[in-house]
Amino acid sequence: MEKRVLIAVVLSFLVLYAYQAIVPAPKPKAQTTGAATSRSSAPAAGQPATAPNPADAGSHAQPPAAPPVGESSLAKSTEAPADAAPSAAALENEPAREIRIETSTVIARFTTRGAQLTSWELKHYVDQHGRLVDMVPADMPESLPRPFALRAEDPAITEKLNRGTYTVRLNEGPLTDDRARIQTPTTLTFTHTDPSGLRAEKQFRISPDGYVIQLSLAVSNGDRVLNPVVQWGPGPGDSIFIVGQKSTTGYDQRPQGILMKDGKVVRLAHSGIQEQPTHQGAFPFAGIDDHYFIATLVQPGTVRVQYEITTPPMPGTSQQRDLVSFNALFAAPPQNAKFFVGPKDFDVLAAVDRPLVKAIHFGVLDFLAVPLLRALKWIDGYIGNYGWSIIILTILINVVMFPLRHKSVVSMRKMQQLQPQIKAIQERYAKFKATDPERQKMNQELMTLYREKGVNPASGCLPMLLTMPVLFAFYSLLSVAIEMRGAPFALWIHDLSAHDPYYITPLIMGATMFWQQRLTPVADPAQAKIMMLTPIMFLFFFLWAPSGLVIYWTVSNLLGIGQQYATNRMIGTPVVSHVRPPAERQMKSAGAGRTEGARKA
């Protein structure tokens, strides 16, 4: 009897087990969600339990937390439980979350749809409308990639990587709040799993200060490790340039490609990108920039960078924006690849990587511009106004150059006094051709005259030439220094990097330059007439120049005028001797000879 009961019980269990295996009973929706949430909230082995995200309460199930990058995450992904696929599929129906990370310098926004950067606002810089400068242009079409989008060889995989929904973790725990202000280095990890076996993990490391974001990437499709292209997309987003329109000032730099190769900076405008869009090598930096901002890889190792001219439409208009995008293919999936996305501030760039300072286009006089920039910032540290700092530094520069300018004016004065005698010698040999040996005698007479009067023909120009590199280095500095951007001066000058809205300072500059030209001694009268046209040319040249440049040039002119008056007072008024024409001298000479002969007779 007991044997028959035991057999009946065993058969009953077998029937129930077979029935449940073949025809599983449907579970209530609430029970499924709760079970999935319990699995996602379960702590990993050796880790403390963490509270579930309150924002996810009642939402669809999330897959188990992925292991950190560098801990065989790809290998572990192949061991995911069979029920992870339905969770990933359900996750695709969730609306994308926006993750906002704020530091002392930037406000970064990520989307869980594709784990891409949608905004990178610089807290210390504003645009023309008073909004924070965003290095990711807004209102871009959905078809254009955003920073850290991925591109694989298979378009279907590319679509899944960029359109799939990612789970997100902050450091080693779940992200319990979509808005976080960080005060320590923070790691943001986005993970995506697909029922087909595709798995992607993007890990972003953000510092609490500065403008650097580091990317680590792990992508696999089944057992195969992928190395997709990392895209940045259009940028930077500060200035707005319209396709086909020229800059009204000529001082604004359009977005362009930039990289450092063989110790030299290569700047790729539209023509350079069209000629050679792809560059490969171990570049110290490679990215895109405009006049004041840059988004670039820093010391990426061997990488292939590709640039593209991007012309997205302006919302609400028929015009198109003029932008540049770039992407990078690393030799291997990047681990802690460093991106600098911020201002072209010399000290900030130097703190990240010394070669990065070459991104600031000081020109060939950078060896002078950098010390001048440091001097300007040092003065501003005490004054607190870059306009007055420019004036003070201009005065100091002119004080240092006073001896050279004084020597130049004295030499030009002597040449001006000798001009009648020089002209007389030149007229005596004017009938001879330049190849005639008699013209050599003219040069000998001129050199003898210079030697007798103690005048060096080059002494008037040489001192001025020595001062010009300093002046042009300061000019170049003020043209590109981000310190001038948005810096107020006084009265109607609210931005030293923008032109005078009322064109008052350029008119003052033109008047002072005209005044200075009138006082400057010029040996050749024809040259003096030509020089008087220079103030008019400079007036139009400076109408749209940054106000800081105009202030600097105006102060330099005023100091030059003051020095000219001081030099005239020291050396006295010019004494110009008049030499009679050769024919008159010969007539007088002949008449004097006849009178003497008659007297002797």
C-alpha positions, 0 to 999 in steps of 0.5 A: 500500500505504501509503495502504491502511495509513493508511486502515485505521489511521484507521478503527481509531481512529474505531471505537475512539473511537465504541465508547468514546463509546457504551459506556464501560467501567466503572472500578474504584471505587478508581480513581474515588476516587483520581481525584476526590481528585486533582482536589479536591487540585489547586491553583487557578491561582496558588495553592500546592498543599495537602496533602489532608485526612487525615481524608478518606482513603478517603472519597467524592470532594469537589468542587473548592474554591469561590472565596472570597465576593466573587470572583465565586463565583456566576459561577464556579459556573456554569462547574463541570465536568460531573463535579461533579454525581456528586461532590456526589451522593456527598457526600450519603451521607457522615455529617455532620462536626462542626467545632469552633472554639475561641477564648479566649472561646467554643467553637463547633461547626458541622455540615457538614449545612446548615452550621449552628451547633449549639453556642456555648459561653461559656467564662467562664460556667457554668449551674446544673449547672456546665456551660458556658453554651450559647447554642444550646439543646440537645436541640431537635427536628430540625424546629426551625432552628439558627442560620444555617439558611436559608429560601427561597421554594421549600420544596424549595430550603430543604430542600436548603440545610439538609439538604445536606452542605457542604464546608469550608475554613479560610481559603484552604486545606482544613480538615485537622483538625475541631478547631481553636484559633484565635489570629488572625481566621479564616474558615470557608467552607462550600460546597454544590453540587447537581446541579440547579444550586443552589449555596450558600456560607456564610462565617463570620469568627470573632475569636480573642476576643470574642463576634462572628461575621460571616456572608457569604452567596452562594446561586444557583440556576442563573443566578439569585441568591437572597436567603434568610431567615437563621434563628437558631432558639430561644434563648437557652439559659441559663435554663429556663422552662416554659410556664405556670409563673411565675418563682419569684423574679420577678427572672428575665427570660424570653427575649424579642425585643429591638431598638432603634428610633428611639433607644429599646429595644423589648422584646417579651415574648409579648404584644408578639410576638403583637401585632406579630411582624415589624419592619422598618428600619435597627435598631442591633441586633435579636435575642433576649435573656434576663436575662444573655445576648443573641444579636443582629444589630449594625448590620445595615442595612435588615433585616426581623426576625420573631419567634416564640414557640417551645415545644419539649418538654422531653426525657423530660417532658410539659412545654414550654420557653418560648423565642423564635426570630427570623429576618432577611431582609436587603435583599441577601445579607449580607456580613460581617453581624455577630452578637453572641452572648454576655453582657450585660456593659457593657464587652463590649457597648460595645466591640462597638457603643456603642448595644448597651449599651442592651440591659442593662435598667437602667431610667430611672435608667441615667444613675446605674446606669452610674457606680455599676457602674463604681465597683463594678467598680473596687472589685472590682479591688482587693477581688476579691469582689463581696460585699465590694465591694457593702458598701464601695460601700454605705458610700461612698454612705451617707457621701456622703448623710449630710448630706442624711439628717441634715438630713431627720432634724432636720426630722422631729424639729422636726415631731414636736415641733410635732405637738401644736400642729398637731393643736390647730389642726386640731381647731379647724377640724375642724367646717368643710368643706374648701370653707369659707373658714374652712379657709383660716384654718387654713392661715394659722395653720399657716404662721405656726406653721412660720414662728415655729418655723423649720420647713419642712414639706418639709425632712423629705421633700426630702432623703430624696427626693434620696437615693432615685434613687441607692438605686434605681439601685444596686438596679437595677444589682444586679438585672441586672448579669451581674457578680453571676451566679455571684459568691461572697461568703462562707459559704453565699452562693455566688452573689450573683445567686441568693436565699439558700438558707436565707433567713437574710439576708432575715430579718436585713434584715427585723429591721434594717428594723424596728429602723430604723423604730422609731428614725425620727421620725414626726410622725403616730402613725397614719402610724407604725403603718402604717410598722411594716408596711413591714418585713414587706412588704419581708421577703416581697419580699426572700425570693427576691431575689438575695443581692447585693440583700439584702446591699446593703439590709441594710447600708443599714439598718444604716448608717441605724440608726447614723446615727439614733443619731449624729443623736440624740446630736448634737441630743439627745432629742426634747422634745414639748410637750403642748397642752390640748384646746380645751374644757379651755382654754376652761373654764380661761379662763372660770374664771380670768375669774370669779375675777378678777371676784369678786376685783375685786368 
